[in-house]
């Protein structure tokens, strides 16, 4: 520390020794206490003055060294305090840091969503003259090459669907945008569904390229964001809502239920159908719990680990068996399915099997929403034998899910309140011989044959009669002819025949 600094801090002041040292307050006091003549003893360069100057220099040096050591200690302590703040300061700063990080993450998600929408808008021709198409406000049955709905509207013209335009009034939630879910979302988008809500928390990987829908350049993106971008380019008329989180957590489960009950085509109304396209039982049970509590109809789907079989199932709470009424063995035995997976071993996956399962799932969805054909409560698929088993299951009165039991009671009350329909048996009309077309009924058996058909009546049980009996056999009545014996041999008769 310099002398100027010491002077500012009041440690050294004003006077300078003849030898160049600075006089402190202590030195000034000692000098004042000396006799008056002592200061004049000897010449200015004498030994007395030199000794006093030397003592002053030593004292000033000691004071300077002492102050430097104290200042250095104070500075080092300050540095340590700055490097290591107290626990109270750290505890006070953690919530603020977490809140700022959360705000940054939300902002990043908003910017990514805006970027995806902008890319979709440009790809659809809204910004840079891209090759997309504009939104279509109303479906048209006009058969022209520029109408993307002409083939779909043909179903109405052919009498398969009474009102196909109604497809745009439905909202469907798809949980799991994987091998089945992504193809399901694409098919519904091409069919012109009104709104799709996509739920998934996984990212696109190159290992997913054996399936349909996803492309290599989308690796690293979240599945819901990649799906939304692709589907918007296919059909800009469909509304999309994506959620990149795991529905099985406590925090996300509440939001998931909120979007099912309020995320319809019109905000505040429930969705029309929930589709389960997940690959684990925990997520299926989560969907089952939410739908039982809300009374929401949903469809479950799945593909086996060997990739050669699959199924779909329609679940109406209270009317049909839920997923907990007849759970798989893994769920019923309370086994953690994560323990069944071996390290380095993954399930097989075929795009063909997943495409077939997604196809029959969407077919069932369209029949359910548009009210045509027969909706299957359960439809399986076995690729090895090309076998499609179907069945329906009643709900289990002792189901472990209390909301399922509650829905069963409400369904019974609903059925009991319906008016009973009387079954009227229609009487068969008598067909008369004479009619406006001039057609006559002629019996193939004559009256004489009917008269001659009388015969022995067999012994029959009570209530059974015969239309006619087998006629008795009559012996042929041929008159006998007698020939007199001429006495000629057979050879003579043969010779006469030859001569004739």
C-alpha positions as a printed NumPy array, in Angstrom:
array([[   0.   ,    0.   ,    0.   ],
       [   1.448,    3.402,   -0.974],
       [   2.199,    6.254,    1.359],
       [  -0.403,    8.4  ,   -0.375],
       [  -3.035,    5.81 ,    0.606],
       [  -1.755,    5.763,    4.162],
       [  -1.885,    9.519,    4.227],
       [  -5.523,    9.482,    3.063],
       [  -6.438,    6.993,    5.761],
       [  -4.884,    9.192,    8.492],
       [  -2.009,    6.926,    9.338],
       [   0.754,    9.177,    7.98 ],
       [   0.425,   12.926,    7.771],
       [   2.187,   15.998,    6.522],
       [   5.722,   16.106,    7.874],
       [   8.649,   14.678,    5.989],
       [  11.909,   13.679,    7.637],
       [  15.083,   15.207,    6.359],
       [  16.177,   11.776,    5.252],
       [  13.059,   11.334,    3.194],
       [  10.839,    9.536,    5.759],
       [   7.386,   10.723,    6.78 ],
       [   6.758,   11.767,   10.38 ],
       [   3.867,   10.125,   12.215],
       [   1.894,   11.578,   15.128],
       [   3.968,    9.526,   17.574],
       [   7.171,   10.99 ,   16.223],
       [   5.819,   14.521,   16.449],
       [   4.909,   13.921,   20.117],
       [   8.412,   12.652,   20.957],
       [   9.989,   15.603,   19.224],
       [   7.843,   18.028,   21.183],
       [   8.873,   16.409,   24.466],
       [  12.62 ,   16.87 ,   23.801],
       [  14.435,   19.801,   25.384],
       [  14.451,   22.961,   23.408],
       [  18.157,   22.874,   22.698],
       [  18.325,   19.271,   21.818],
       [  17.066,   19.853,   18.354],
       [  19.823,   22.409,   17.762],
       [  22.643,   20.298,   19.063],
       [  25.064,   19.637,   16.294],
       [  24.928,   20.81 ,   12.813],
       [  22.078,   19.959,   10.366],
       [  24.042,   16.993,    9.279],
       [  25.122,   16.031,   12.775],
       [  24.893,   12.683,   14.45 ],
       [  21.909,   13.611,   16.69 ],
       [  19.681,   14.579,   13.829],
       [  20.78 ,   11.587,   11.834],
       [  19.962,    9.227,   14.669],
       [  16.523,   10.709,   15.158],
       [  15.855,   10.452,   11.416],
       [  16.985,    6.84 ,   11.388],
       [  14.658,    5.969,   14.293],
       [  11.802,    7.704,   12.574],
       [  12.415,    5.735,    9.396],
       [  12.465,    2.436,   11.303],
       [   9.258,    3.288,   13.15 ],
       [   7.534,    4.307,    9.937],
       [   8.661,    1.097,    8.241],
       [   7.32 ,   -1.02 ,   11.125],
       [   4.014,    0.821,   11.011],
       [   3.815,    0.477,    7.243],
       [   4.551,   -3.257,    7.356],
       [   1.987,   -3.791,   10.081],
       [  -0.694,   -1.923,    8.148],
       [   0.116,   -3.788,    4.924],
       [  -0.26 ,   -7.175,    6.607],
       [  -3.595,   -6.152,    8.098],
       [  -4.835,   -4.76 ,    4.8  ],
       [  -3.778,   -7.916,    2.962],
       [  -5.626,  -10.065,    5.524],
       [  -8.734,   -7.932,    5.16 ],
       [  -8.567,   -8.181,    1.38 ],
       [  -8.115,  -11.969,    1.447],
       [ -11.048,  -12.374,    3.825],
       [ -13.159,  -10.207,    1.522],
       [ -12.186,  -12.335,   -1.445],
       [ -13.091,  -15.512,    0.419],
       [ -16.45 ,  -14.025,    1.364],
       [ -17.1  ,  -13.045,   -2.208],
       [ -16.148,  -16.512,   -3.455],
       [ -18.169,  -18.378,   -0.845],
       [ -21.408,  -16.612,    0.039],
       [ -23.399,  -17.707,    3.037],
       [ -26.02 ,  -20.489,    3.018],
       [ -28.767,  -17.97 ,    3.597],
       [ -27.853,  -16.062,    0.448],
       [ -27.709,  -19.304,   -1.524],
       [ -31.081,  -20.481,   -0.196],
       [ -32.64 ,  -17.129,   -1.018],
       [ -31.274,  -17.195,   -4.56 ],
       [ -32.363,  -20.74 ,   -5.508],
       [ -36.115,  -19.996,   -6.041],
       [ -35.307,  -16.939,   -8.085],
       [ -32.882,  -18.89 ,  -10.263],
       [ -35.409,  -21.742,  -10.718],
       [ -38.129,  -19.274,  -11.645],
       [ -35.917,  -17.55 ,  -14.201],
       [ -34.889,  -20.893,  -15.716],
       [ -38.545,  -21.92 ,  -15.961],
       [ -39.411,  -18.632,  -17.667],
       [ -36.584,  -19.138,  -20.127],
       [ -37.763,  -22.669,  -20.906],
       [ -41.317,  -21.468,  -21.495],
       [ -40.036,  -18.728,  -23.745],
       [ -37.944,  -21.207,  -25.719],
       [ -40.993,  -23.438,  -26.193],
       [ -43.065,  -20.471,  -27.361],
       [ -40.392,  -19.445,  -29.851],
       [ -40.071,  -23.006,  -31.15 ],
       [ -43.848,  -23.189,  -31.571],
       [ -43.916,  -19.863,  -33.397],
       [ -41.044,  -20.979,  -35.59 ],
       [ -42.851,  -24.211,  -36.495],
       [ -46.022,  -22.281,  -37.311],
       [ -44.084,  -19.83 ,  -39.445],
       [ -42.394,  -22.653,  -41.327],
       [ -45.745,  -24.312,  -41.85 ],
       [ -47.243,  -21.04 ,  -43.075],
       [ -44.441,  -20.534,  -45.548],
       [ -44.601,  -24.128,  -46.703],
       [ -48.321,  -23.666,  -47.303],
       [ -47.761,  -20.652,  -49.524],
       [ -48.563,  -18.   ,  -46.969],
       [ -45.218,  -16.234,  -47.024],
       [ -42.848,  -17.021,  -49.824],
       [ -45.011,  -18.548,  -52.5  ],
       [ -44.492,  -22.145,  -51.368],
       [ -46.222,  -25.128,  -52.878],
       [ -48.994,  -25.599,  -50.299],
       [ -52.705,  -24.882,  -50.504],
       [ -54.992,  -22.407,  -48.802],
       [ -57.525,  -23.378,  -46.152],
       [ -60.891,  -24.67 ,  -47.362],
       [ -63.819,  -23.369,  -45.372],
       [ -66.405,  -25.874,  -46.648],
       [ -66.124,  -29.393,  -48.039],
       [ -67.31 ,  -29.733,  -51.607],
       [ -68.412,  -32.885,  -53.455],
       [ -67.283,  -31.395,  -56.767],
       [ -65.229,  -33.945,  -58.693],
       [ -62.221,  -31.904,  -59.808],
       [ -58.514,  -32.496,  -59.463],
       [ -58.105,  -29.459,  -57.195],
       [ -60.634,  -30.696,  -54.587],
       [ -58.858,  -32.698,  -51.833],
       [ -62.191,  -33.944,  -50.467],
       [ -63.838,  -35.189,  -53.683],
       [ -63.002,  -38.874,  -53.018],
       [ -64.12 ,  -38.63 ,  -49.41 ],
       [ -67.392,  -36.949,  -50.302],
       [ -68.08 ,  -39.786,  -52.746],
       [ -68.921,  -41.936,  -49.706],
       [ -71.96 ,  -39.748,  -49.187],
       [ -73.016,  -39.997,  -52.825],
       [ -72.744,  -43.784,  -52.688],
       [ -74.873,  -44.033,  -49.534],
       [ -72.124,  -45.25 ,  -47.176],
       [ -72.171,  -42.126,  -45.002],
       [ -75.188,  -39.871,  -44.625],
       [ -73.267,  -36.686,  -43.697],
       [ -69.504,  -36.814,  -44.228],
       [ -69.074,  -33.066,  -43.621],
       [ -69.737,  -33.81 ,  -39.947],
       [ -66.153,  -35.114,  -39.669],
       [ -64.973,  -31.505,  -39.293],
       [ -66.957,  -31.072,  -36.055],
       [ -65.058,  -33.719,  -34.075],
       [ -61.971,  -33.424,  -31.869],
       [ -59.845,  -36.502,  -31.18 ],
       [ -56.993,  -36.831,  -28.66 ],
       [ -54.138,  -39.216,  -29.535],
       [ -51.852,  -40.319,  -26.697],
       [ -48.588,  -41.709,  -28.038],
       [ -47.249,  -40.527,  -31.397],
       [ -45.195,  -43.616,  -32.203],
       [ -45.5  ,  -46.371,  -34.794],
       [ -49.313,  -46.644,  -34.487],
       [ -50.142,  -43.157,  -33.215],
       [ -48.293,  -41.231,  -35.929],
       [ -49.974,  -43.179,  -38.753],
       [ -53.329,  -42.821,  -36.991],
       [ -52.846,  -39.052,  -36.787],
       [ -51.907,  -38.9  ,  -40.469],
       [ -54.972,  -40.901,  -41.566],
       [ -57.344,  -38.749,  -39.516],
       [ -55.683,  -35.618,  -40.894],
       [ -56.174,  -36.812,  -44.461],
       [ -59.813,  -37.645,  -43.631],
       [ -60.369,  -34.019,  -42.602],
       [ -60.893,  -34.373,  -38.845],
       [ -61.724,  -31.1  ,  -37.085],
       [ -59.036,  -31.075,  -34.372],
       [ -56.232,  -33.319,  -33.153],
       [ -54.645,  -33.19 ,  -29.697],
       [ -51.267,  -34.974,  -29.601],
       [ -49.595,  -36.144,  -26.361],
       [ -46.063,  -37.572,  -26.204],
       [ -42.755,  -36.819,  -24.471],
       [ -40.305,  -38.811,  -26.604],
       [ -37.968,  -37.584,  -29.344],
       [ -37.571,  -38.822,  -32.909],
       [ -34.614,  -41.178,  -33.297],
       [ -32.985,  -42.833,  -36.268],
       [ -34.059,  -46.123,  -34.667],
       [ -37.661,  -45.087,  -35.5  ],
       [ -37.03 ,  -45.047,  -39.242],
       [ -38.24 ,  -48.636,  -39.631],
       [ -41.712,  -47.253,  -38.995],
       [ -43.905,  -45.042,  -41.099],
       [ -44.414,  -41.263,  -41.022],
       [ -41.166,  -39.945,  -39.477],
       [ -38.145,  -38.951,  -41.613],
       [ -34.384,  -38.921,  -40.875],
       [ -34.055,  -35.119,  -40.881],
       [ -36.517,  -34.963,  -37.953],
       [ -34.162,  -36.877,  -35.626],
       [ -33.722,  -35.002,  -32.362],
       [ -37.047,  -33.18 ,  -32.527],
       [ -39.875,  -33.995,  -30.157],
       [ -42.382,  -36.334,  -31.773],
       [ -45.322,  -33.995,  -31.271],
       [ -43.521,  -31.042,  -32.886],
       [ -42.318,  -33.126,  -35.833],
       [ -45.811,  -34.584,  -36.262],
       [ -47.487,  -31.181,  -36.111],
       [ -45.19 ,  -29.73 ,  -38.776],
       [ -45.749,  -32.673,  -41.125],
       [ -49.506,  -32.838,  -40.581],
       [ -50.005,  -29.097,  -41.112],
       [ -48.373,  -29.439,  -44.509],
       [ -50.723,  -32.317,  -45.376],
       [ -53.97 ,  -30.607,  -44.379],
       [ -54.035,  -26.996,  -43.134],
       [ -57.779,  -27.275,  -42.404],
       [ -57.148,  -29.36 ,  -39.272],
       [ -56.503,  -27.669,  -35.922],
       [ -53.614,  -29.057,  -33.882],
       [ -52.75 ,  -28.913,  -30.192],
       [ -49.529,  -30.579,  -29.046],
       [ -48.305,  -31.358,  -25.53 ],
       [ -44.751,  -32.547,  -24.976],
       [ -44.93 ,  -34.216,  -21.563],
       [ -45.455,  -37.536,  -19.783],
       [ -49.094,  -37.999,  -18.729],
       [ -48.233,  -40.482,  -15.95 ],
       [ -46.73 ,  -37.857,  -13.621],
       [ -48.919,  -36.203,  -10.988],
       [ -48.452,  -32.664,  -12.319],
       [ -49.11 ,  -33.579,  -15.952],
       [ -52.054,  -35.872,  -15.183],
       [ -54.182,  -32.956,  -14.002],
       [ -53.411,  -30.99 ,  -17.149],
       [ -54.114,  -34.063,  -19.283],
       [ -57.566,  -34.453,  -17.741],
       [ -58.21 ,  -30.746,  -18.208],
       [ -57.455,  -30.913,  -21.919],
       [ -59.667,  -33.988,  -22.377],
       [ -62.606,  -32.284,  -20.683],
       [ -62.059,  -28.799,  -22.178],
       [ -59.99 ,  -29.229,  -25.335],
       [ -62.772,  -29.916,  -27.827],
       [ -63.228,  -28.142,  -31.142],
       [ -64.944,  -25.42 ,  -29.149],
       [ -62.842,  -24.502,  -26.124],
       [ -64.494,  -25.589,  -22.896],
       [ -66.158,  -28.68 ,  -24.344],
       [ -64.759,  -32.236,  -24.074],
       [ -63.111,  -34.098,  -26.901],
       [ -65.226,  -36.629,  -28.769],
       [ -62.811,  -39.556,  -28.523],
       [ -59.472,  -40.484,  -26.924],
       [ -57.148,  -42.897,  -28.722],
       [ -54.5  ,  -44.807,  -26.787],
       [ -51.482,  -45.62 ,  -28.962],
       [ -48.936,  -46.072,  -26.173],
       [ -46.544,  -48.981,  -25.715],
       [ -46.685,  -49.569,  -21.942],
       [ -49.328,  -50.595,  -19.42 ],
       [ -48.646,  -47.711,  -17.038],
       [ -49.758,  -45.164,  -19.63 ],
       [ -52.789,  -47.303,  -20.542],
       [ -53.872,  -47.477,  -16.917],
       [ -53.42 ,  -43.7  ,  -16.64 ],
       [ -55.699,  -43.137,  -19.637],
       [ -58.177,  -45.663,  -18.237],
       [ -58.266,  -43.854,  -14.894],
       [ -58.831,  -40.459,  -16.5  ],
       [ -61.558,  -41.689,  -18.858],
       [ -63.402,  -43.587,  -16.114],
       [ -63.419,  -40.492,  -13.928],
       [ -64.65 ,  -38.267,  -16.754],
       [ -66.965,  -40.827,  -18.394],
       [ -64.998,  -40.379,  -21.628],
       [ -65.262,  -42.951,  -24.418],
       [ -61.875,  -44.093,  -25.719],
       [ -60.218,  -46.716,  -27.901],
       [ -57.156,  -48.721,  -26.952],
       [ -54.666,  -50.238,  -29.413],
       [ -51.469,  -52.218,  -29.226],
       [ -48.925,  -54.318,  -31.102],
       [ -47.18 ,  -57.355,  -29.626],
       [ -43.455,  -57.384,  -28.92 ],
       [ -42.861,  -59.912,  -31.712],
       [ -44.538,  -57.49 ,  -34.177],
       [ -46.848,  -60.108,  -35.755],
       [ -50.099,  -59.429,  -33.897],
       [ -52.118,  -56.528,  -32.558],
       [ -55.577,  -55.418,  -31.494],
       [ -57.964,  -52.517,  -31.004],
       [ -60.629,  -52.147,  -28.298],
       [ -63.536,  -49.75 ,  -27.828],
       [ -64.147,  -48.853,  -24.174],
       [ -67.341,  -47.066,  -23.116],
       [ -67.256,  -46.5  ,  -19.33 ],
       [ -70.055,  -48.399,  -17.631],
       [ -71.209,  -50.178,  -20.784],
       [ -68.154,  -52.24 ,  -21.745],
       [ -65.207,  -53.622,  -19.83 ],
       [ -62.531,  -51.062,  -19.026],
       [ -58.822,  -51.785,  -19.099],
       [ -58.842,  -52.563,  -15.369],
       [ -61.814,  -54.97 ,  -15.577],
       [ -59.766,  -57.607,  -17.396],
       [ -56.144,  -56.466,  -17.099],
       [ -53.197,  -58.302,  -18.662],
       [ -51.292,  -60.732,  -16.497],
       [ -48.462,  -58.271,  -15.92 ],
       [ -50.83 ,  -55.7  ,  -14.473],
       [ -52.924,  -58.213,  -12.517],
       [ -49.829,  -59.669,  -10.853],
       [ -48.549,  -56.189,   -9.83 ],
       [ -45.293,  -56.76 ,  -11.686],
       [ -43.271,  -53.739,  -12.724],
       [ -43.028,  -54.074,  -16.472],
       [ -39.718,  -52.217,  -16.461],
       [ -38.129,  -55.242,  -14.811],
       [ -39.134,  -57.416,  -17.765],
       [ -36.945,  -55.516,  -20.199],
       [ -33.462,  -56.887,  -20.671],
       [ -30.429,  -54.734,  -21.281],
       [ -29.592,  -54.44 ,  -24.966],
       [ -32.812,  -56.169,  -26.069],
       [ -35.633,  -54.23 ,  -27.701],
       [ -39.055,  -55.184,  -29.013],
       [ -39.484,  -56.012,  -32.685],
       [ -41.275,  -53.572,  -34.96 ],
       [ -42.807,  -54.015,  -38.413],
       [ -44.279,  -51.087,  -40.337],
       [ -46.752,  -53.518,  -41.922],
       [ -48.261,  -54.7  ,  -38.628],
       [ -48.384,  -51.187,  -37.207],
       [ -49.945,  -49.911,  -40.415],
       [ -52.649,  -52.604,  -40.298],
       [ -53.453,  -51.89 ,  -36.633],
       [ -53.56 ,  -48.135,  -37.289],
       [ -55.826,  -48.754,  -40.292],
       [ -58.41 ,  -50.812,  -38.403],
       [ -58.242,  -48.318,  -35.516],
       [ -59.041,  -45.331,  -37.756],
       [ -61.701,  -47.378,  -39.579],
       [ -63.383,  -48.047,  -36.236],
       [ -63.073,  -44.363,  -35.317],
       [ -64.784,  -43.247,  -38.535],
       [ -67.608,  -45.769,  -38.082],
       [ -68.079,  -44.639,  -34.49 ],
       [ -68.075,  -40.9  ,  -35.264],
       [ -69.986,  -40.951,  -38.566],
       [ -72.391,  -43.738,  -37.547],
       [ -72.035,  -46.263,  -40.338],
       [ -71.268,  -49.974,  -40.413],
       [ -70.656,  -52.074,  -37.311],
       [ -68.361,  -50.691,  -34.627],
       [ -66.123,  -53.386,  -33.129],
       [ -65.705,  -53.52 ,  -29.362],
       [ -62.642,  -55.735,  -29.817],
       [ -60.862,  -56.705,  -33.016],
       [ -57.593,  -58.606,  -33.072],
       [ -55.082,  -59.253,  -35.823],
       [ -52.791,  -62.259,  -36.149],
       [ -50.408,  -61.816,  -39.056],
       [ -49.167,  -65.424,  -38.96 ],
       [ -52.597,  -66.94 ,  -39.744],
       [ -54.31 ,  -63.788,  -41.116],
       [ -56.835,  -64.223,  -38.331],
       [ -59.107,  -61.388,  -37.127],
       [ -60.887,  -62.466,  -33.902],
       [ -63.667,  -60.244,  -32.591],
       [ -65.622,  -60.192,  -29.337],
       [ -67.222,  -57.924,  -26.75 ],
       [ -66.675,  -57.91 ,  -22.978],
       [ -69.087,  -56.829,  -20.259],
       [ -67.772,  -54.694,  -17.371],
       [ -66.64 ,  -56.389,  -14.192],
       [ -68.932,  -55.538,  -11.211],
       [ -65.936,  -56.06 ,   -8.887],
       [ -63.554,  -53.888,  -10.911],
       [ -60.656,  -52.416,   -8.924],
       [ -61.377,  -48.963,  -10.349],
       [ -64.106,  -47.362,   -8.226],
       [ -64.944,  -44.904,  -11.01 ],
       [ -65.627,  -47.863,  -13.308],
       [ -68.087,  -49.282,  -10.775],
       [ -69.682,  -45.849,  -10.488],
       [ -70.082,  -45.611,  -14.262],
       [ -71.696,  -49.066,  -14.301],
       [ -74.359,  -47.943,  -11.841],
       [ -75.074,  -44.813,  -13.866],
       [ -75.359,  -46.859,  -17.053],
       [ -77.892,  -49.192,  -15.402],
       [ -80.009,  -46.201,  -14.353],
       [ -79.778,  -44.792,  -17.859],
       [ -80.95 ,  -48.04 ,  -19.422],
       [ -83.788,  -48.399,  -16.922],
       [ -85.036,  -44.889,  -17.743],
       [ -85.36 ,  -45.677,  -21.449],
       [ -88.919,  -46.389,  -22.666],
       [ -89.628,  -50.056,  -23.278],
       [ -90.286,  -50.966,  -26.875],
       [ -93.092,  -53.438,  -27.511],
       [ -92.247,  -56.2  ,  -29.918],
       [ -95.032,  -56.563,  -32.501],
       [ -95.152,  -59.771,  -34.474],
       [ -96.228,  -59.21 ,  -38.025],
       [ -98.75 ,  -61.683,  -39.403],
       [ -97.886,  -63.317,  -42.652],
       [-100.046,  -62.195,  -45.509],
       [-101.961,  -64.873,  -47.424],
       [-100.862,  -65.08 ,  -50.971],
       [-103.906,  -65.486,  -53.201],
       [-104.011,  -67.325,  -56.498],
       [-105.385,  -64.323,  -58.313],
       [-103.152,  -61.297,  -58.334],
       [-102.468,  -58.287,  -60.47 ],
       [ -99.572,  -59.924,  -62.291],
       [-101.636,  -62.887,  -63.505],
       [ -99.488,  -65.461,  -61.749],
       [-101.275,  -68.727,  -60.781],
       [-100.113,  -71.312,  -58.315],
       [-100.411,  -74.757,  -59.877],
       [ -99.816,  -77.945,  -57.936],
       [ -97.401,  -80.413,  -59.456],
       [ -99.489,  -83.356,  -58.076],
       [-102.882,  -84.2  ,  -59.62 ],
       [-105.981,  -84.852,  -57.545],
       [-105.98 ,  -88.577,  -58.483],
       [-102.376,  -88.882,  -57.245],
       [-103.372,  -87.252,  -54.002],
       [-106.32 ,  -89.69 ,  -53.66 ],
       [-104.1  ,  -92.664,  -54.376],
       [-101.516,  -91.453,  -51.862],
       [-103.554,  -92.764,  -48.959],
       [-101.724,  -95.517,  -47.179],
       [-100.652,  -96.644,  -43.752],
       [-100.071,  -93.686,  -41.364],
       [ -96.817,  -94.028,  -39.433],
       [ -96.761,  -93.739,  -35.665],
       [ -95.608,  -90.163,  -35.011],
       [ -95.267,  -88.099,  -31.806],
       [ -98.041,  -85.787,  -30.804],
       [ -98.169,  -82.558,  -32.773],
       [ -96.491,  -83.92 ,  -35.911],
       [ -98.54 ,  -84.774,  -38.998],
       [ -97.682,  -85.888,  -42.521],
       [ -98.536,  -84.   ,  -45.681],
       [ -99.312,  -87.236,  -47.474],
       [ -98.643,  -90.946,  -47.008],
       [ -96.802,  -93.342,  -49.249],
       [ -99.326,  -95.179,  -51.52 ],
       [ -99.553,  -98.949,  -51.214],
       [ -97.933, -100.999,  -53.924],
       [-100.442, -102.584,  -56.316],
       [ -99.756, -105.888,  -58.085],
       [ -99.753, -105.836,  -61.886],
       [-102.971, -107.489,  -63.264],
       [-101.729, -109.238,  -66.46 ],
       [-103.983, -112.006,  -67.953],
       [-102.391, -115.404,  -68.094],
       [-101.768, -116.906,  -71.593],
       [-101.52 , -120.658,  -71.983],
       [ -99.698, -122.328,  -74.97 ],
       [-100.373, -125.882,  -76.032],
       [ -97.431, -128.271,  -76.251],
       [ -96.841, -129.313,  -79.915],
       [ -94.288, -131.98 ,  -79.072],
       [ -91.577, -130.418,  -81.25 ],
       [ -88.09 , -130.15 ,  -80.006],
       [ -86.189, -126.914,  -79.627],
       [ -83.972, -127.666,  -82.613],
       [ -87.026, -128.122,  -84.886],
       [ -88.483, -124.855,  -83.733],
       [ -85.184, -123.075,  -84.364],
       [ -85.003, -124.515,  -87.883],
       [ -88.542, -123.262,  -88.62 ],
       [ -87.628, -119.812,  -87.458],
       [ -84.638, -119.72 ,  -89.811],
       [ -86.773, -120.782,  -92.78 ],
       [ -89.309, -118.082,  -92.092]])
